[in-house]
Amino acid sequence: MNVFVIWFVMVVAWNFGYPEASPLEDVVVAVILSLFSTMLKKLLKF
């Protein structure tokens, strides 16, 4: 499975799970999830 798809699903889940989150929180979570996906990509050697 493409790591981007995993990241995208997690971002969508965050946005639907916490609709009251501020735009700053959305950006911070997206960056954290991006770092997670980068580590996952290195771990799985995509």
C-alpha positions as CSV (number, residue, x, y, z in Angstrom):
1,M,0.0,0.0,0.0
2,N,1.2,3.4,-0.8
3,V,2.4,5.4,2.2
4,F,0.7,8.5,0.9
5,V,-2.6,6.8,1.0
6,I,-2.0,5.8,4.6
7,W,-1.1,9.4,5.4
8,F,-4.1,10.7,3.6
9,V,-6.5,8.3,5.4
10,M,-5.0,9.4,8.8
11,V,-5.4,13.1,7.9
12,V,-9.0,12.5,6.8
13,A,-9.7,10.5,10.0
14,W,-8.3,13.4,12.1
15,N,-10.4,16.0,10.3
16,F,-13.6,14.0,10.7
17,G,-12.8,12.8,14.2
18,Y,-12.0,16.3,15.5
19,P,-14.1,18.8,13.4
20,E,-13.8,21.4,16.1
21,A,-10.0,21.6,15.8
22,S,-8.5,24.9,14.8
23,P,-6.6,25.3,11.5
24,L,-3.3,25.5,13.4
25,E,-4.0,22.1,15.0
26,D,-4.9,20.7,11.6
27,V,-1.5,21.8,10.2
28,V,0.4,20.5,13.2
29,V,-1.2,17.1,13.0
30,A,-0.7,16.9,9.3
31,V,3.0,17.7,9.8
32,I,3.3,15.1,12.5
33,L,1.5,12.5,10.4
34,S,3.8,13.4,7.5
35,L,6.9,12.8,9.6
36,F,5.3,9.5,10.7
37,S,4.8,8.5,7.0
38,T,8.4,9.4,6.2
39,M,9.6,7.1,9.0
40,L,7.2,4.4,7.8
41,K,8.5,4.8,4.2
42,K,12.1,4.3,5.4
43,L,11.1,1.4,7.6
44,L,9.3,-0.4,4.8
45,K,11.9,0.8,2.2
46,F,9.4,2.1,-0.4
